[in-house]
Amino acid sequence: MRMILAVLAVLLLASCGVAQPPERTRFTQVELPPGTVPVRIAAAGDELVVAVSEDGGPGIVRHRDGRNTEVPLTPATGYGAEALWYSLAARPATSGPEILAVGGRRGGAHGNVRWSVWRTTGTGVAEQPQPFSTFGGLGAGDLVDAVLPDTGPLLVGTWQSHSAGTDPSVWTTDGTTWTRRSSTGTPLESTGAALNYPMAAASRGAEVVIAGWQVVKGVPRPVVWTLRDGTATPVPLPGNGRIGTAITVSCEKTCSVAGRVDGRLAVWQGGGDTWRRVPGVPEVPVGDRDRPPPPLGDTLVYSDRGTVRIATLSGGTRDAAGPTGVVTGVARVGDSIYVLAGPGNDSQDNNQTLWRAGTG
């Protein structure tokens, strides 16, 4: 009898033109090995790679079809053994995913981040110890992202500029040793007329897209640098309002950038020297410390005052039933969307949870 009354009530409300609650996308929390907390996620073909924190140190888990496989991790330094995860890149390979990750831990007299780089080996993932001057010392900046283009692994970060401020910088490897390319005399170089700031990077085939911003006459503008064959091409992003920044980037069939324009969420899509600002993006405030994830194709997962929502860029928004708080990572594996969310902007807060929803 109660069910009949409930159905009649819904029909009555609909006939009176009363709006019904929007349909919700239901997520299921992903169970990871006991004692592990997810920090970063990356898709690698038909599986998800999860960088985790466990027992005060770093770990990596492969998740596929509801099953977890812990990847053996071999640190080479004390800082590596206690590293927090700053970046994770993965892609499918013959004997399991190829993984490139960046860790870091503050230490030393000045409390600077002591960076560690991790790569796949025949038996797991191992830290690649480097001379201190590779990522530290005079002129050192930050490591921003790890990327795996077809041309070989790269690290993107910053280094003191020969001209002004800091330059976006790129490190390449011969397999074990990482070497920074000089940005002097290239489009990555900061000058007195334009200061460059990289925020994130992603790869598509042989191409690497670095998203960030450029300060010209005191005004920040969103920009991407397309790196191909060792040459960086800067492309100002259109429709950037009075003040704008590009913050995060992902690449599937096309590349997507999320950022901020005049304090609100902005999204751009494209590649090479052709980009467009996507219209109709939800009106969501984005602050200086926020890092909104970019869309996965047509799907945008975002946070709005603690509520997680999913928007289709072609139109339509749903609430997500399950994850709450701030979305810090999204990834697509087959017909599943994975969402990493927690109570704060910092993905290192060790209170994040991982969720999955089917889209097929």
N, C-alpha and C positions, 0 to 999 in steps of 0.2 A: 504493500500500500504506500509506504514512504517513497519507494522508487517511482511509482506512478505519479505521486504528487510532485516529485522533483522534476520529472520530465515535463509535466503540465506547466510548472512554473517557468521552466526555460522557454517553452513554446510561447507562453503568455508574454514574457519579457521581449522575445524576438518580435512578436506581433505588434507590440507597442513601440517598437523602434529603440528599445534600450540596448546600448552597446554591451556585448558580451566580453568577458576577459579574453585577451589575446591568447592564441595557442602558444604553448611553450615547447621548447626543444629539451627533451629529457636526457640528461647525462648520467652515466654510471661512474662512480669513483674507481680508478684503476688501483688495484692492490699491488704494491711493490714488495720486495723482500723486507722482512721485519727489520726495523732500525734504520731504514733508509728514507731520506726525505728528498723529493725531486727538486732540482734547482734549474736545470736547462733541459730542453727537448729538441730533437732534430729527427726528421724523417729520413729513412734510408731504404728506399724501395718499399718492400712489404713489411717492414718492421720499424719500430720506434726506438731510438737511442735516447736514454735518459741519463743525464749527469746528476748524480745524487751526492748528498752529504751523509756520511755514516761514521759513527763513533769518532767525531771530531776531525775526520779526514775525507778525501774525495773518493768517489766510487762511480762506476758506470754500469748500467743495466740495459740489456737488450730485451724489448717487450714485443712479443709476436703472438697473435691469436690467443691472447689471454695468458700466455706463459712468460715467465721471466727467466733470463739467463744473466747471472752476474759475470761481468767481464774481469778477468784478472788484471789488476793494476799494479804497475811497478814504479814507485817513486825512486828518484836518484839523488834527491837533496832533502834536507830537513824542511825547507819551505814547501817543497813539492808534497811531502807527506802530510802537510797540514793545509794544503791549498784549498781555496774557495774557487768555484767555477765561474769564470767570467764570459766564456764563449764556447760554443759547441757546434761543430760542423760534421756532417756525416753523409755518405752516399753509398749506394749498393756496390758490392764487389764480389768476386767469385767465391771467396771463402769467408763471407761475412762482411759486415759494413766496414768501409774505410772511415776512420775517425780521426779528426783533428780537433784538439781542445786547448783552451788557454786557462790556466789556473793562476792564482796569485794569493799572496799573504803579506800583510804589512809587517815590516820589521826593520832592524837597523837603527842607527842613531837618529835618523830623520823620519822614520815611520813610513818610508816609501813602499809601494807594492813591489815585492820580489816575484817576478813573473816566472811561470813554468809552462813549457809547451809539451803537449802529449800527443803521441801518434800510435797508430795501430802497428803491432808487431805480429809475428807468426803465432804467438800464444796469448795475446791480449793487447793491452794499451800500456805504453811505457813513457815516462818522462824523458825528454831529450835534454840533458844538461848542456848549458851554454856558458861561454865566458861572461863574466859580469857585464862587460861593456856592450854585449849584444842588445840587451834591453834596459840596461841601467847606466849609471854614471852621469857625467856632465852632459846636459842636453836631452836627457831622457824624458820621454812623455809617457803615454799610456799605450797599452795594446787594446784595440777596440773590438776586433773581430777576427775569427778564423774562417777561411773560405777554401773550398775544394773545386776550383775550376778544372776543366779538362787538361789544361796546360800544366797543372801541378799545384801543390798546396801553397797558399799565401797567408801571411798575417798582415792585417791593416792596423795602423796605430798612428801615433804622433811623435814628432821629434823636433827639437829646437830648430827654428828656421835660420837660414843664413841671412835673411833679409829682415823679417819682422815676426814676432810671435812664434808659433809652432807650425810645422808643415804636416799635412797628412802624409804618412809614410807607409811603404810596403816592404815586407821582408820575404825573401825567397829562400829555398833550401836545396841543398844537394843531396838530401836524404837524412843527414844527421846534423849538419851545421846550418844555422840560419844567418842570413846576411841582409842587412838593410840597404835598399837602394837609395841613393841621394835624390831628393826631390828638387834640389836647386836647379833652376833653369827649366823646370817642367811646369805644366799647368797646376800641379799640386802645391807649388811653392806659395807661401804667404808673402805678401808685399805690403808696403805702406798704404797702397790703394785698396787692397782686398786681403782680409785675414780669413783663412780657411780652417774649418773645424769638421772632421769626420765623426760620425756618430754610429754608423753600422755599415756592414757590407754583406753582399750575397753574390752567388755566382749562378750563371746560366750558360752551360756549354763552356766555351773558352772565354766568355765575357765575365768581368767582375763589375758590379755596380756598388759604388761607395756613396752612401747618403749622408748629407750633413748640411752645413750652412756656411754662408760667406758674409762677412761684415764689410759693407761698402759704405763709406761716409757715415759710419756709426750705426747703420741699419742692417740687421740680420736678414738674409734672404735664403730660402731653401734652394739647395743645389744637389745634383748628383754628378759624380765623376765616373765615366765609363772607362774601364781599364781593359785594353785589348792589345795583344802583341807588345806589351810593355809600355804602351802609350796611353796616357790619361786624357780624356776629353771632358771638360766641364760643360754641364747643361743646366742653366737656371730653370727652375720649375715654374710653370705658368700659374697665373691667378693667385699670387702670393700675398695679396693684401698689403697692409702697412708694414707688418712684421711677421716673418715666417721662418720656420726651421723644418728640415727633414730629419726624422729621428730614427726610424727603423725601416728595413727593407727586406723583402723576400722575393724569390723568383720561382715561378713554375713555368707555364707556357709563356707568360708575360711577367714582367717585374712590377711589383707594387711597393709603394712608399707610403708610410704613415707619418704625419707630423703635425705641426701646429701653425695656424694662421690666425693672427689677431686673437690668440687665446682659445681657439676652437679647433677641434679635430679636423684635419685635412688629409685627403688621400689622393695620390697621383699614380697613374699606371702608364707603362710604356717600355721603352728600351732604346738603346743607341742614343740618337739625338732627338727622338720624337717622344714627347711625354704630354699627357693631358691631366688636368685636375678633374677628378671624378665628381660630378654634381650629385646633390641629394644625400650627402653623407650626414648621419645623425648629428644634431647640434649638441656636442659634448664638450665641456670645458677640459682643456689640457694645460697643466701647469708646467713650470720649469723643470720639475723633477720627474714628470710623467714620461713613460715610454710606451705609448700605445702600439700594440702589435700591428703589422701591416695585414691587409687582406690576403686570403688564400684564394686567388682567382676572384670569383664574384662574392665570396663569403667573408664578411668582416665580423670578428668577435671583439667586443669592446666592453669596457666598464663604464657605468654611469652612476656615480655616487654609491658604489658598493654593489650595484646590481649588474650582473653579467648579461649581456644581450648579444643576439646574433642578427646581423643585418645582411640582406641580399642587396648588392649594389644596384641591381636593376629594379629594386623596390621591395619593401616589406621588412618588418622587424619583429623578432620574437624574444621573449625572455628565456634565459637558460635555467632549467630546473636542475640544480645541483651545485655548480661552482658559484662562489660568492667572492666579493672583494675585488682586488685588482688583478686583471689578466696580465701575466708577465710572459707568456709564451703560447703559441699555437702551432700546430703541425697537422698535416694531412697524410694519412696512410690508407691507401685504397679508398674505401667508402666511409672511413672514419675520420672525425675531427677530434684531435686531442687538445685539451685546454689546461694550462698550468695557471693556477690562481691562488692568491693568498691575501692576507690582511693589509699588506703594505706595498709600496712601490719597489722596495728592495728585494730582489729575488733571493738574496742570501739570508732572509729572515728565518729560514728553517721552519716555517709554518705553512708552507705551500702544500697543495694537494693537486693530484693529476686526475683528469676526468676525460671520458670518452663518450662521443655520441655518433651514431650511424647517420650517414647522409644519403645512402643508397636505398 
